[in-house]
């Protein structure tokens, strides 16, 4: 699993946020478009793309996109 691929998949969950705004150090909770519905999309994306199950609580425990990547990657 590559970080850049994960960022691309993560960015696909947003309709109005440009992918250039999403970097490894982006604090995704601060994005205007972030919502509980987006979090559900991230949970579904992780399950289908990476075969891993994560929870809303685990997402809330992450600050940046890279934190979330590390969670999914098991780092």
N, C-alpha and C positions, 0 to 999 in steps of 0.2 A: 504494500500500500504506500503510495506516494503522497506527500503533503499537497503538492499542486493539484493532483487529481481530486483529493478530498475537498480542497477549497472550491474547485469547479463544481463538484456535486453539492456542496454546501450552498454556494451562490445560486444554484438552480432552484433553490427553495424560495427565493425572493423574486417578486414580480417587478418591483420598481427600483431596487437597489442595484447599481452598476457593479459588475464583478470586480472592477478596478478598486472599489472601496473595500473589498474584502481581502485582507492580507493575513499572514500568520498571526500578527500581533493585534489584529482588530478585536476590540472588545464587543463581541456580537450582541450582547444585551443592550448596548448603547445605540444600535442601529435603529433608525426611525421605524423601519418596517418590522422589527422584532416583536413577536407576540406569542401567546401560548399556542396559537394555531401553527405558527412557524416552527415552534419547538416540536409539535406533533409531526410535522413534515420531516424534520431532522431525524426524529426517532424512526419513522418509516423508511427514510432514505438509508440510514445506517443498517437497518434490518435487511432491506432488499439488496443494497450494493455490497455490504460487507459481511452479512450473515451474523451480525452481533446485535444483542439486545441492550439498549441503554434506557435509563429512566429519566423522567423530568428532573428528579432530584440530582442526578449525576450531571445533567446539563447545567442546572443552576449552580453546581459546584465548580464549573469551568468559567474562566474569565475571557479567554481569547479563543480564536479559532484553532490555534495550535494546541491549546489545552484540550479542546474537544477531540482533535485529531489524536493526541496522545492517549486519551481515554479509550477511543475506539481501537487504536493500534495496540493497546495493552502495554504501553510504555510507562 
